């Protein structure tokens, strides 16, 4: 078995199984967290709980006016590279074909040349994210192995994907194998690191908003 066959065969299957089981385990664990019963009388109806949750999802997705001068650049950087990742993962033809083989659904993509430009821009933004993390004293103090490894493995996926697309550094089959192997590692790591925020971010904000609405507060 050559490296490419290993990467897109047994290694990918194991990575997908671990990813699915790990994400399910984390989500089930999240939903089963013990919550202390709130004995205070609700100050809003159930409908307002839902509205409060939705409002908080929106309000927490953008910096408040009072802090935008200090946090606006970081927010813009974060949104930019997330949008870049979204385009590269979900709008690149070969990726669409792969996802279609898993879910049985395909959709239109973007031209390969445009995806390449987006990938390079996303790569640049990732480097800017790392620079900001290591040069900001507070962020550097709060960062741990999870932060850096999650950054590294995501970055590696982008770099190997660009190398495979451009046929730079090694034969195409080897570059493709390295790209798929890096994806395998990302899938294995995903449920156990901070990349799980992809599943947690909006539900957690909605729950906080509903709790605040129950108390008669808005956010």
DRENVEXMAR-358307 format. One record per residue (C-alpha): x, y, z. Coordinates in Angstrom, 2 decimals, decimal comma, padded with zeros to 5 digits. Example, Ala and Ser with C-alpha at 12.3 -4.5 7.8 and 13.67 -1.06 7.14 Angstrom:
BEGIN
<site x="012,30" y="-004,50" z="007,80"/>
<site x="013,67" y="-001,06" z="007,14"/>
This chain:
BEGIN
<site x="000,00" y="000,00" z="000,00"/>
<site x="001,48" y="003,34" z="-001,02"/>
<site x="001,21" y="006,57" z="000,99"/>
<site x="-001,73" y="007,96" z="-001,01"/>
<site x="-003,74" y="004,74" z="-000,65"/>
<site x="-003,07" y="004,77" z="003,10"/>
<site x="-004,03" y="008,43" z="003,45"/>
<site x="-007,36" y="008,27" z="001,60"/>
<site x="-008,14" y="004,71" z="002,63"/>
<site x="-007,67" y="003,32" z="006,18"/>
<site x="-006,33" y="006,56" z="007,68"/>
<site x="-009,24" y="008,63" z="006,40"/>
<site x="-011,81" y="006,06" z="007,52"/>
<site x="-010,35" y="005,94" z="011,03"/>
<site x="-010,20" y="009,74" z="011,18"/>
<site x="-013,85" y="010,10" z="010,09"/>
<site x="-015,01" y="007,53" z="012,66"/>
<site x="-013,09" y="009,25" z="015,46"/>
<site x="-014,36" y="012,64" z="014,33"/>
<site x="-018,01" y="011,56" z="014,26"/>
<site x="-017,87" y="009,65" z="017,55"/>
<site x="-015,84" y="012,37" z="019,25"/>
<site x="-018,10" y="015,22" z="018,15"/>
<site x="-021,19" y="013,22" z="019,18"/>
<site x="-019,64" y="012,44" z="022,55"/>
<site x="-018,78" y="016,10" z="023,18"/>
<site x="-022,23" y="017,35" z="022,14"/>
<site x="-024,03" y="014,73" z="024,24"/>
<site x="-021,80" y="015,60" z="027,19"/>
<site x="-022,60" y="019,28" z="026,70"/>
<site x="-026,36" y="018,68" z="026,64"/>
<site x="-026,19" y="016,48" z="029,75"/>
<site x="-024,29" y="019,00" z="031,86"/>
<site x="-025,92" y="019,38" z="035,23"/>
<site x="-027,58" y="022,77" z="035,54"/>
<site x="-028,67" y="024,14" z="038,89"/>
<site x="-032,37" y="024,81" z="038,99"/>
<site x="-033,20" y="028,50" z="038,93"/>
<site x="-035,71" y="029,10" z="041,74"/>
<site x="-036,30" y="032,74" z="040,83"/>
<site x="-039,59" y="033,62" z="039,23"/>
<site x="-039,21" y="034,10" z="035,45"/>
<site x="-039,53" y="037,72" z="034,39"/>
<site x="-040,35" y="036,92" z="030,78"/>
<site x="-042,37" y="034,42" z="028,78"/>
<site x="-040,93" y="031,34" z="027,07"/>
<site x="-041,21" y="033,11" z="023,72"/>
<site x="-038,96" y="035,88" z="025,06"/>
<site x="-036,44" y="033,25" z="026,21"/>
<site x="-036,10" y="032,17" z="022,58"/>
<site x="-035,95" y="035,75" z="021,34"/>
<site x="-033,33" y="036,57" z="023,95"/>
<site x="-031,22" y="033,65" z="022,82"/>
<site x="-031,37" y="034,70" z="019,18"/>
<site x="-030,62" y="038,33" z="020,03"/>
<site x="-027,56" y="037,31" z="022,03"/>
<site x="-026,25" y="035,18" z="019,16"/>
<site x="-026,30" y="038,32" z="017,03"/>
<site x="-025,06" y="040,79" z="019,63"/>
<site x="-022,14" y="038,57" z="020,68"/>
<site x="-021,10" y="038,11" z="017,07"/>
<site x="-019,98" y="041,70" z="016,74"/>
<site x="-018,03" y="043,95" z="019,15"/>
<site x="-019,98" y="046,52" z="021,11"/>
<site x="-019,49" y="050,10" z="020,04"/>
<site x="-017,64" y="050,94" z="023,26"/>
<site x="-014,93" y="048,35" z="022,57"/>
<site x="-014,69" y="048,31" z="018,79"/>
<site x="-011,57" y="050,49" z="018,82"/>
<site x="-009,71" y="047,84" z="020,83"/>
<site x="-011,28" y="044,65" z="019,51"/>
<site x="-012,45" y="045,59" z="016,01"/>
<site x="-009,20" y="044,60" z="014,27"/>
<site x="-009,16" y="041,19" z="015,94"/>
<site x="-012,81" y="040,62" z="015,08"/>
<site x="-012,22" y="041,55" z="011,45"/>
<site x="-009,19" y="039,25" z="011,27"/>
<site x="-011,16" y="036,39" z="012,77"/>
<site x="-014,13" y="036,78" z="010,45"/>
<site x="-011,86" y="037,12" z="007,41"/>
<site x="-009,94" y="033,88" z="007,85"/>
<site x="-013,09" y="031,97" z="008,84"/>
<site x="-014,76" y="033,12" z="005,63"/>
<site x="-011,64" y="032,10" z="003,72"/>
<site x="-011,72" y="028,63" z="005,27"/>
<site x="-015,43" y="028,36" z="004,48"/>
<site x="-014,81" y="029,13" z="000,81"/>
<site x="-011,82" y="026,81" z="000,48"/>
<site x="-013,46" y="023,86" z="002,23"/>
<site x="-016,97" y="024,12" z="000,83"/>
<site x="-016,60" y="025,82" z="-002,56"/>
<site x="-013,60" y="024,06" z="-004,11"/>
<site x="-014,56" y="021,49" z="-006,75"/>
<site x="-012,56" y="018,48" z="-005,45"/>
<site x="-013,76" y="019,18" z="-001,90"/>
<site x="-017,36" y="019,36" z="-003,08"/>
<site x="-016,92" y="016,02" z="-004,84"/>
<site x="-015,47" y="014,47" z="-001,68"/>
<site x="-018,27" y="015,82" z="000,53"/>
<site x="-020,79" y="014,72" z="-002,07"/>
<site x="-019,46" y="011,16" z="-001,84"/>
<site x="-020,10" y="011,29" z="001,92"/>
<site x="-023,50" y="013,00" z="002,00"/>
<site x="-024,88" y="012,42" z="-001,50"/>
<site x="-025,37" y="016,15" z="-002,13"/>
<site x="-023,31" y="018,52" z="-004,27"/>
<site x="-023,49" y="022,23" z="-005,04"/>
<site x="-021,84" y="024,77" z="-007,35"/>
<site x="-018,29" y="025,80" z="-006,53"/>
<site x="-015,90" y="028,63" z="-007,34"/>
<site x="-013,23" y="028,59" z="-010,08"/>
<site x="-009,99" y="026,90" z="-009,03"/>
<site x="-007,99" y="030,06" z="-009,72"/>
<site x="-010,19" y="032,06" z="-007,36"/>
<site x="-009,93" y="029,37" z="-004,68"/>
<site x="-006,14" y="029,56" z="-005,00"/>
<site x="-006,21" y="033,32" z="-004,42"/>
<site x="-008,53" y="032,88" z="-001,41"/>
<site x="-006,25" y="030,16" z="-000,03"/>
<site x="-003,18" y="032,40" z="-000,25"/>
<site x="-005,07" y="035,25" z="001,44"/>
<site x="-006,29" y="032,89" z="004,15"/>
<site x="-002,74" y="031,65" z="004,66"/>
<site x="-001,58" y="035,25" z="005,09"/>
<site x="-004,34" y="035,90" z="007,60"/>
<site x="-003,34" y="032,79" z="009,55"/>
<site x="000,20" y="034,12" z="009,83"/>
<site x="-001,22" y="037,43" z="011,04"/>
<site x="-003,27" y="035,57" z="013,66"/>
<site x="-000,15" y="033,85" z="014,97"/>
<site x="001,80" y="037,13" z="015,00"/>
<site x="-000,99" y="038,80" z="016,97"/>
<site x="-001,11" y="035,93" z="019,45"/>
<site x="002,62" y="035,87" z="020,19"/>
<site x="003,06" y="039,66" z="020,31"/>
<site x="000,05" y="040,48" z="022,48"/>
<site x="001,10" y="039,94" z="026,12"/>
<site x="-002,38" y="038,98" z="027,32"/>
<site x="-003,10" y="036,60" z="024,44"/>
<site x="000,34" y="035,04" z="024,78"/>
<site x="-000,25" y="034,42" z="028,48"/>
<site x="-003,69" y="032,86" z="027,86"/>
<site x="-002,54" y="030,66" z="024,96"/>
<site x="-001,69" y="027,00" z="025,50"/>
<site x="-000,75" y="023,93" z="023,46"/>
<site x="-004,32" y="023,58" z="022,20"/>
<site x="-004,27" y="027,05" z="020,65"/>
<site x="-000,97" y="026,56" z="018,87"/>
<site x="-001,55" y="023,00" z="017,72"/>
<site x="-005,03" y="023,81" z="016,41"/>
<site x="-003,48" y="026,72" z="014,49"/>
<site x="-000,63" y="024,53" z="013,23"/>
<site x="-002,70" y="021,62" z="011,93"/>
<site x="-005,20" y="023,93" z="010,21"/>
<site x="-002,32" y="025,86" z="008,68"/>
<site x="-000,71" y="022,59" z="007,54"/>
<site x="-003,89" y="021,60" z="005,72"/>
<site x="-003,87" y="024,90" z="003,83"/>
<site x="-000,15" y="024,73" z="002,99"/>
<site x="-000,26" y="021,12" z="001,75"/>
<site x="-003,40" y="021,87" z="-000,24"/>
<site x="-001,73" y="024,82" z="-001,97"/>
<site x="001,39" y="022,77" z="-002,63"/>
<site x="-000,65" y="019,96" z="-004,16"/>
<site x="-002,63" y="022,37" z="-006,33"/>
<site x="000,53" y="024,11" z="-007,55"/>
<site x="002,58" y="020,87" z="-007,85"/>
<site x="005,38" y="022,40" z="-005,76"/>
<site x="007,98" y="020,47" z="-003,78"/>
<site x="007,27" y="016,85" z="-004,65"/>
<site x="005,36" y="014,60" z="-007,08"/>
<site x="001,64" y="015,33" z="-007,14"/>
<site x="000,63" y="011,99" z="-005,60"/>
<site x="002,97" y="012,57" z="-002,66"/>
<site x="001,68" y="016,12" z="-002,13"/>
<site x="-001,93" y="014,92" z="-002,31"/>
<site x="-001,17" y="012,15" z="000,19"/>
<site x="000,40" y="014,66" z="002,60"/>
<site x="-002,60" y="016,94" z="002,22"/>
<site x="-005,06" y="014,15" z="002,96"/>
<site x="-002,93" y="012,95" z="005,90"/>
<site x="-002,97" y="016,46" z="007,36"/>
<site x="-006,77" y="016,46" z="007,02"/>
<site x="-006,83" y="013,07" z="008,78"/>
<site x="-004,85" y="014,51" z="011,70"/>
<site x="-007,15" y="017,54" z="011,86"/>
<site x="-010,22" y="015,27" z="011,99"/>
<site x="-008,63" y="013,20" z="014,76"/>
<site x="-007,79" y="016,31" z="016,80"/>
<site x="-011,00" y="018,23" z="016,14"/>
<site x="-013,30" y="016,77" z="018,86"/>
<site x="-010,68" y="017,07" z="021,59"/>
<site x="-009,42" y="020,62" z="021,07"/>
<site x="-010,71" y="024,15" z="020,74"/>
<site x="-011,74" y="023,52" z="017,15"/>
<site x="-014,96" y="022,20" z="018,72"/>
<site x="-016,00" y="025,83" z="019,06"/>
<site x="-017,42" y="025,36" z="015,56"/>
<site x="-020,25" y="023,36" z="017,19"/>
<site x="-020,42" y="025,18" z="020,53"/>
<site x="-020,23" y="028,86" z="019,70"/>
<site x="-023,81" y="029,62" z="018,69"/>
<site x="-025,65" y="027,21" z="021,07"/>
<site x="-023,67" y="028,54" z="024,05"/>
<site x="-024,48" y="032,14" z="023,14"/>
<site x="-028,14" y="031,28" z="022,67"/>
<site x="-028,29" y="029,57" z="026,07"/>
<site x="-026,69" y="032,56" z="027,79"/>
<site x="-029,16" y="034,87" z="026,06"/>
<site x="-032,12" y="032,75" z="027,13"/>
<site x="-030,89" y="032,76" z="030,74"/>
<site x="-030,55" y="036,53" z="030,67"/>
<site x="-034,01" y="036,91" z="029,12"/>
<site x="-035,49" y="034,74" z="031,88"/>
<site x="-034,07" y="037,24" z="034,38"/>
<site x="-035,55" y="040,13" z="032,44"/>
<site x="-032,22" y="041,30" z="031,04"/>
<site x="-031,17" y="041,84" z="027,43"/>
<site x="-027,76" y="041,71" z="025,81"/>
